[in-house]
């Protein structure tokens, strides 16, 4: 097992600790495989009654996937190794979503992209004052994958569409308000929580309830009505028009934010969430997301977005198409189309 994931047994609980602090525990393919292997082993072990997922040290729970690796794949091998990463990462996401034993994810710190994919499937999702949760993919020409279509489409109002398009960050109190976290604990209570869970995995809910802190007021709640009103359409141009017509400062700020995002993947995200909401099976959701990922990975916006925001840090991506109007229905149809039967995603 890679040392980037520390696997151990504590009492009657299996513990997976992400251990890549210099990259804020961003997931690599070996980390995905290490987590999958441990979860499969513990699934069939009667001595293991629950699983804890946390991070070993450093700031943040998990900043996402290995973006540099994915860009290198897009540029140098036609996306082949990138597709393999997505395929196996999505298998991990699905394994956690369908896991027969309770999983407790401690989202203490940055929890973004791939970090959302390994925390939101958990039975118990613990946020703290340090939590900063986001799906910022449209800023680099990707889309909210790792099950993002499933989770975001099912949030109250139009919060999911707002988060998918803008990449806005939620703090711990806001995650609890939105239902993305199940509990809110003070950071200094986490060690006690983990110890109690290891000693009594049959009463996890009671332990977390006893240790829960009162969160501050969720600031985003004050914008809930505006979000539902201004992000109420599944038509991206209609959202932009509503924001432009509003005239308020909050709407103006959202327009400035959206002007930095890939028009292609903003439209992809809206169609993705709309379609996911009608699905009743998480595996089917992941099959759809793998189709999208396979196409978007090798579209121009991804390599360009990563170049501008992460590699060169110039923050000047040149999107192609450059405007929402330029992203045609035909292009979206091609991105969402089924793959050849032998290339479709399948769960473990």
N, C-alpha and C positions, 0 to 999 in steps of 0.2 A: 504493500500500500504506500502511495506517495506520502511524504512527510508534510505535504501541503494540506492534508486532511489527517487529523489525529483521531483514531478510533479506539475506544476503550469501553469496558463494561464497569459500571458503578452500581453495585447492588443488583437490582433487578432491571436495570435500565442500560440500554446502549447509548453511548454518547459520541456524536460526530462533531468535532471542533475544526472549523476552517482555520488554516494556519499559513496564510500567505499575506502577512501584514503589509509588506511594502507595496502590494497591489490592492490593498483594502479587500483582500481575500477574493478577488475576482476569480471566477471558476475557469479552470483549464480542463481539457478532456481527461487527463489522468485523475483530477479531482472528482469529476463526474463519475468516472468508473469506480473510484474508491468508495464513494458514497453509495453507489448502486450496489456494489458487491456486499458492503456491510449490511445494508438494509435487507437484501435478499437473504443473507445468512441469518440475521436476527428475526426475520419474519417467520422462519420455520423453527426457531429455538424457543421451546416453552419456558426456559429460564429468563428470557427477556420479555418484559411486559409492556415496555414503552421505550420511546427513543427521544433523546434530546439533541437538537441541532443548535449550535452556537458558534462563536469564534473564540480562538485561543488567546489572542492578544491583539494589541493595536486598536486603532480607531475603526469603527464601522463593522457591521456584520458581514455584508457582501456587496461590493460595488457593481456587480454584474458579471458578464461573461468576458472572456479573453478577446477584447475587441481588436488588439493588434494582430493576434493570430487570425481572426476572421478576415481582417482587411488583407493580410498577406495571402490568404487563400483566394480571395476575390481577385486580386491582382495577378497572382502567379500560377494558380492551378485550376483556374476556371470555377472556383468555388467547391471543388471536390472535397477537400478536407474540412471546409466550413460546413458543408452539408452533413458530413459525418458527425461533426460536433453538435449541430442542432438536433440531429436524429437521436443521438444518445442522451443529450441533455433533456430533450422532451420525454424520453423514456424514464429518466429519473423523476421529472415532474409528475408524470402519470403514476409511477410507482408510489410516490409519496401521497398523491391524491387518493389513491385506492388502498392505502396501507391498512391492514386489519388491526393494527395496534396504535394506541395514541402516540402522536408526535407532538413535541413541544418545541417551538422555534422561538429563540430569544433574539428579537430584532433590535438589539442595543446598538444604535449608531446608524451609519449609512446602509440602507437596504434598497437597492436599485436593480432594475432589470433582472438578471439572473438570480439576484438575491431575493427578489419578490417570488420568483419561480420556485424557490426552495423554502419559503416561509409561509406563503398563503395556503398551500395545500395542508399545512399542519392543523391538527385538531385544536391546539392551543397556540396562540400567537401573542407573544408578550412584547409590548412596546414600553419604552422608557422616555424620559425627557431628552435623551440623546438620539432617538429615532428620527431619521429623515428618509422617508419612503417616497420613491418616485419611479415612474416609467418614462425616462427621457429620450426614448429611442428616435422619435421623429427629428430630433436635433442632429442626428448623425445618419439620417437616411434609412433607418430601420423602422420597426413598428413594435408595439407592445406585445411581445411573444411570451414564451414560457408559461402559457396559460392566461396571459393578460387579457385576451379577448373574453375569456370566460368570466374572470373576476371583475373586470372593469364594467362590463356590460350589465352586471347584476348589482351594482351599487345604487344607492338611492338617487332619485332625480336624474340629472345628467352629469353627475360627478365623474363617472368613468370616462365619458367622452371628453370632458374638460381636462382630466389628468392625461389622457392619451395624446391629445393634441398639443397641450402646452408643456407637458413634462413637469408640471408644478409639484413641489415637494410638500408632503404632509409630515407634521411632527407627530410625536407619540399620542398626544391628546386627540389630534385630528384623525389618526388611524383608528383609535378606539371609537370615536364618534361615527366614523364612516363604516365601521364593522370590519375593517381590515385587520385590526387587532382584537383579541378577545379579552385581554387584561392589560393593565397599566401598573407597572411597578417602579419604585425608586431604584436607581442603579445599584445602590448598596444593599438591596434586598435580593439581588439575583443569585448570589452564592447560596443563601439560605433556601431560596426556592428550588434550586437544583438539588441541594442536599435532601430536602423533604421529598422531592419527586423520586430520587433514587431509593429512599427508604420506604416509600409508600406509593408506588405508581398506580395503585388502585383508587387513590383519592386525590388526583392531580388538581381537579377543579377546586376542591376545598382548600388545598394548600395555596393555590394562586389567589383565591378569593380572600383568604386571611391576610395575605401579604400585600394585597393591592393598595395603591395609593390613590388619593383623589386627584385627578388630573386638572390642569388649568382649563379655562374655557377654550374650546376649539375655535380658533379665529375664522376658519373657513366656513363655519356655520352661518356667519353673518353674510356670506356671499352665496349661500345655497340657492336663494330665489333668483339672483342674477345669473348664476350658472345654468339653472334650469331654463330660464327664459332665453338667454343669449346663445346657449349651446344646445338648444332644443331640436335642431334639425340634423338629419343624417346627410345633408347636402353641404359640403364644405363652403361653397360660394355663398350659400344662404347664411351660414354662420358669420362669415366675413362681412357680409352686408349688414347683418343685425348689429354687429359690433361697431361698424362704421356709422350706422344711423343713430346709435345710442347717445353718443356725445359725452358720456361720463368718463371720468378719469380711469375707473377700473376697466371699462371696456377698451379705452385707449391703450392701457398697459397690456391687455391681452392681445390686441392687434400688433403691438410692437414685438411681443413675444412670438406670435405666430409668423411674423415676417422673417424670423430667423430659421424657421423649420422647413423641412422638405415638403413641398406641396404634394409630391407623389405619395409619401408615406402618411401624410395627414389624411388624404383621401382613402388610402389603404386602411388606416386605423378605423375610420368611421364605418367603412363597409364591413370590416372584420368584426367590430362590436355588434353591429346590427345583425349580422349572420349568426354570431355565436349565441346571442340571446335566445334564438329559436332552437338551439341544440339541447338535447337532454343527456348527452353522453360526453364525458370529458375526453375520452379517447378520440371521438370524432372531432372535437375542438382542436386537439393537437394535430390531427391529420390535416385539417385545414391550415393551421398555422405553419406546418412544415412545408406545405405547398407554397405559401406566401414567402417563407424564409428562403426557400430554394431559388425563387426568382429575384427577390429583392436583394439578396446577397450580391448578385452579379450585375445588378442595375447600376448606372453611373453614380447615383446619389450616395450609396453607402461608402465606397472608397473615397469619394470627395468629402463627405461629411466627416469621416474619421480623420482625413488629412487636415481639414481646416480646424477642427476642434481639439484633436488629440495629438496628432503628429506635429504639424507646424504651429498649432495654437494661434493661427491668424484670425480665427473666427469670421472667415469670409467665404463660406461655401458657395459654390456656383451650382445651383440646382438645375437638373435637366430631367423634365421640363421645369422652366423657371417660374411658372405661374400655375395657379389652381386650374385655370381654364385650359392650360396646355396638357393637363392630365386627363386623357380621354377615357371614356367608358371601355373602349377597345383595349387600351393598355391595362386597365384594372381587370378586365375579363381574363386577359392573358396571365396576369399575376396570380389570380385566384383559381385558374383552371386545374383540373385534376392532373396528377403526374401519370406517366406510364405505370401500369399495374405493378411492375417489379421495382418501382422506385418510391412507391407510396410509404408513408410512415406507418409503423406498426408498434404496438406496445410490447413490453417484455412478455 
